[in-house]
Amino acid sequence: MAIKIPGKDRLWAAGTSRLLALALLVVTGGFASAGVALAASGGRAEPAATTAVRQLIVVTAASHSTTYATMRLYRVVGSTRVLIAGPWTARVGYNGIAFPGSKREGDGRTPSGTYGFSFFFGVQPKLAFAFPFRHAFTWAYWDDDPASPRYNEWVSALRANPGRNPEPMHNVPAYDYAAVIAYNTARVPGLGSAVFLHVGTGGPTAGCVSLPRAELIRVLEWLRPGKYPLISISAR
């Protein structure tokens, strides 16, 4: 999924969904109570404690092959979703959105499913973000080498080997600001790495979700870890 061609922005997948059961609740609108969700880990479903989701981002595409999608932000109150912002036009992978469970490294597809967020990062100085923020220095990379022991991790090249042909995180303007979507957190080799929500560059991504800069900053400043936000990505 790594794109090393100048002029194309790089979008990936970071973290297997810990909240697979909540994907069903996204459809029904039910995020009312805490409970037990299923977290995918290398193809296995494992129990994971969850709490009430109070912020939800919904990304919907008209088909699995289109590179365009519509994004809406919701405040979740019990089983009710209240529209906060959107609809906005987002971009997804240059090969569209993967069918559930079919995302693979280098396929140019954005994973479908429902995921949390790990942390935010950016080349530019931190803004009013509630999530942890990492500055993307020139020595920061994302390891997208399935054969690497640090696959699907942020790596400082000053401290460790980021794998073969890693993704530079110091990438302007795509990574001026971005959020790591928690896809393939089990780091299963080949299932895809580093899926981000980042600044759009005018075209499709390599597997992430992108928005124009102003809308993206609005989203990132709105998200709060204590409200257990999720992003749901799907195609009709």
C-alpha positions as CSV (number, residue, x, y, z in Angstrom):
1,M,0.0,0.0,0.0
2,A,3.0,2.3,0.2
3,I,3.1,4.9,-2.6
4,K,6.5,6.3,-3.2
5,I,5.5,8.3,-6.3
6,P,6.0,12.1,-6.0
7,G,2.8,14.0,-6.3
8,K,0.5,11.3,-4.9
9,D,-0.5,11.5,-1.3
10,R,0.0,8.5,1.0
11,L,-2.9,7.1,2.9
12,W,-2.8,3.9,4.8
13,A,-4.2,1.8,7.6
14,A,-3.1,1.9,11.2
15,G,-4.8,-0.5,13.5
16,T,-7.3,-3.4,13.3
17,S,-10.7,-2.4,14.6
18,R,-11.2,-3.0,18.3
19,L,-14.8,-2.2,18.0
20,L,-16.2,-4.6,15.4
21,A,-19.5,-5.1,17.2
22,L,-20.0,-1.4,17.3
23,A,-20.0,-1.4,13.5
24,L,-23.4,-2.9,13.7
25,L,-24.5,-0.3,16.2
26,V,-23.4,2.4,13.8
27,V,-26.0,1.1,11.3
28,T,-28.8,1.0,13.9
29,G,-27.7,4.2,15.6
30,G,-27.3,2.4,18.9
31,F,-24.4,3.6,21.0
32,A,-26.3,3.9,24.2
33,S,-24.5,1.9,26.8
34,A,-21.2,0.4,27.8
35,G,-20.7,-3.2,27.1
36,V,-18.5,-5.8,25.4
37,A,-17.3,-5.4,21.8
38,L,-15.4,-7.6,19.5
39,A,-11.9,-6.6,18.6
40,A,-10.4,-8.2,15.5
41,S,-6.9,-9.5,16.0
42,G,-5.4,-11.4,13.2
43,G,-8.7,-12.8,12.0
44,R,-9.9,-13.7,15.5
45,A,-12.7,-12.0,17.4
46,E,-11.7,-11.2,21.0
47,P,-13.7,-9.6,23.8
48,A,-12.8,-6.0,24.6
49,A,-14.4,-3.7,27.1
50,T,-16.0,-0.5,25.6
51,T,-17.8,2.5,26.9
52,A,-20.5,4.7,25.5
53,V,-19.5,6.4,22.2
54,R,-20.4,10.1,22.1
55,Q,-18.8,11.2,18.9
56,L,-19.2,9.5,15.5
57,I,-17.7,10.2,12.1
58,V,-19.5,8.5,9.2
59,V,-17.8,8.2,5.9
60,T,-20.0,6.7,3.1
61,A,-19.2,6.1,-0.5
62,A,-21.7,5.4,-3.3
63,S,-19.7,2.3,-4.4
64,H,-16.6,0.3,-3.5
65,S,-14.8,1.6,-6.6
66,T,-15.3,5.4,-6.3
67,T,-12.6,7.6,-4.8
68,Y,-15.1,10.0,-3.4
69,A,-17.1,9.7,-0.2
70,T,-19.4,11.8,2.0
71,M,-18.4,12.6,5.6
72,R,-20.8,13.6,8.4
73,L,-20.1,14.3,12.1
74,Y,-22.5,13.2,14.8
75,R,-22.9,13.8,18.5
76,V,-24.3,10.6,20.0
77,V,-26.8,10.9,22.8
78,G,-28.0,7.5,23.9
79,S,-29.4,5.8,20.8
80,T,-29.8,9.2,19.0
81,R,-27.4,10.7,16.5
82,V,-27.4,14.5,16.2
83,L,-25.8,15.9,13.1
84,I,-23.0,18.4,14.0
85,A,-21.3,19.0,10.6
86,G,-21.4,17.9,7.1
87,P,-22.1,16.6,4.6
88,W,-18.5,17.2,3.3
89,T,-16.8,15.6,0.3
90,A,-13.9,13.3,1.4
91,R,-11.4,11.3,-0.7
92,V,-10.6,7.7,-0.2
93,G,-8.2,5.2,-1.8
94,Y,-7.3,5.3,-5.5
95,N,-8.9,1.9,-5.7
96,G,-11.8,2.8,-3.6
97,I,-13.0,1.2,-0.3
98,A,-12.2,-2.5,0.5
99,F,-14.9,-5.0,1.2
100,P,-15.0,-5.9,4.8
101,G,-12.0,-8.0,5.8
102,S,-10.3,-7.7,2.4
103,K,-7.9,-4.8,3.0
104,R,-4.3,-5.7,2.1
105,E,-1.0,-3.8,2.1
106,G,-0.4,-1.8,-1.1
107,D,-3.9,-2.4,-2.6
108,G,-4.8,1.3,-2.7
109,R,-8.0,0.8,-0.9
110,T,-9.3,2.4,2.3
111,P,-10.5,-0.3,4.8
112,S,-14.2,-0.5,5.6
113,G,-15.3,-0.9,9.2
114,T,-15.6,1.0,12.4
115,Y,-12.4,2.2,14.2
116,G,-11.2,4.4,17.0
117,F,-8.3,6.8,16.9
118,S,-4.8,6.3,18.3
119,F,-3.1,9.7,18.2
120,F,-2.7,12.9,16.1
121,F,0.4,14.1,14.3
122,G,1.6,16.8,12.0
123,V,4.4,18.7,10.3
124,Q,2.9,21.9,11.6
125,P,2.7,23.0,15.2
126,K,0.0,21.5,17.4
127,L,-3.3,23.3,17.5
128,A,-6.1,23.0,20.0
129,F,-6.2,19.2,19.9
130,A,-7.3,17.1,22.9
131,F,-5.7,13.9,21.5
132,P,-2.0,13.2,22.1
133,F,0.0,14.9,19.3
134,R,3.4,13.9,17.7
135,H,5.4,16.3,15.6
136,A,6.5,14.8,12.3
137,F,10.2,15.5,12.1
138,T,12.2,14.6,9.1
139,W,13.5,11.5,10.8
140,A,10.0,10.2,11.5
141,Y,8.7,7.3,9.4
142,W,5.8,4.8,9.3
143,D,7.0,1.2,8.9
144,D,4.9,-0.3,6.1
145,D,7.2,-3.3,5.5
146,P,5.3,-6.6,6.3
147,A,8.6,-8.3,7.0
148,S,9.7,-5.8,9.6
149,P,9.3,-6.3,13.3
150,R,8.0,-2.7,13.6
151,Y,5.4,-3.1,10.9
152,N,2.5,-0.6,11.2
153,E,4.3,1.5,13.7
154,W,5.6,5.1,13.9
155,V,9.4,4.8,14.0
156,S,12.2,7.4,14.6
157,A,15.0,6.6,12.2
158,L,17.4,8.0,14.9
159,R,16.5,5.1,17.1
160,A,15.5,2.1,15.0
161,N,15.3,0.7,11.5
162,P,11.9,1.7,10.0
163,G,11.9,-1.2,7.5
164,R,12.3,-1.3,3.8
165,N,11.2,1.7,1.8
166,P,9.3,3.3,4.7
167,E,6.8,6.2,4.5
168,P,8.1,9.6,5.5
169,M,5.9,11.3,8.0
170,H,7.3,14.8,7.2
171,N,5.0,15.1,4.2
172,V,3.6,18.6,3.3
173,P,0.7,19.3,2.9
174,A,-0.8,15.8,3.4
175,Y,0.5,15.4,6.9
176,D,0.4,19.0,8.0
177,Y,-2.2,17.6,10.4
178,A,-3.6,14.0,10.6
179,A,-5.1,11.4,12.9
180,V,-4.1,7.8,13.1
181,I,-7.1,5.6,12.5
182,A,-6.8,2.5,14.7
183,Y,-6.7,-0.1,11.9
184,N,-4.7,-3.4,12.2
185,T,-3.5,-2.5,15.7
186,A,-2.5,-6.2,16.0
187,R,0.0,-5.4,13.3
188,V,-0.8,-8.6,11.3
189,P,1.7,-8.6,8.4
190,G,0.2,-7.7,5.1
191,L,-3.3,-6.6,6.3
192,G,-2.4,-3.0,5.8
193,S,-0.7,-0.2,7.6
194,A,-1.1,3.4,8.7
195,V,-4.6,4.4,7.7
196,F,-4.9,8.1,8.5
197,L,-7.4,10.9,8.3
198,H,-5.4,13.7,6.8
199,V,-5.2,16.9,4.7
200,G,-6.5,16.4,1.2
201,T,-4.1,17.1,-1.8
202,G,-6.7,17.3,-4.5
203,G,-6.8,13.6,-5.5
204,P,-7.5,10.2,-4.1
205,T,-5.4,8.7,-1.3
206,A,-3.4,5.5,-1.1
207,G,-5.8,4.0,1.5
208,C,-6.7,6.7,3.9
209,V,-9.4,9.3,4.2
210,S,-8.7,12.9,3.4
211,L,-10.5,16.2,3.8
212,P,-9.7,19.8,2.8
213,R,-7.5,21.4,5.4
214,A,-10.1,23.7,7.0
215,E,-12.6,20.8,7.5
216,L,-10.0,18.5,8.7
217,I,-8.8,20.9,11.4
218,R,-12.4,21.4,12.5
219,V,-12.8,17.6,12.9
220,L,-9.5,17.2,14.8
221,E,-10.3,20.0,17.2
222,W,-13.8,18.6,17.8
223,L,-12.7,15.1,18.7
224,R,-12.2,14.3,22.4
225,P,-10.7,11.0,23.7
226,G,-13.1,11.0,26.7
227,K,-16.0,10.9,24.3
228,Y,-14.7,7.7,22.7
229,P,-15.0,8.8,19.1
230,L,-15.3,6.3,16.3
231,I,-15.0,6.6,12.5
232,S,-17.3,4.3,10.4
233,I,-16.2,3.8,6.8
234,S,-18.5,2.0,4.3
235,A,-19.6,1.8,0.7
236,R,-23.1,1.0,-0.6
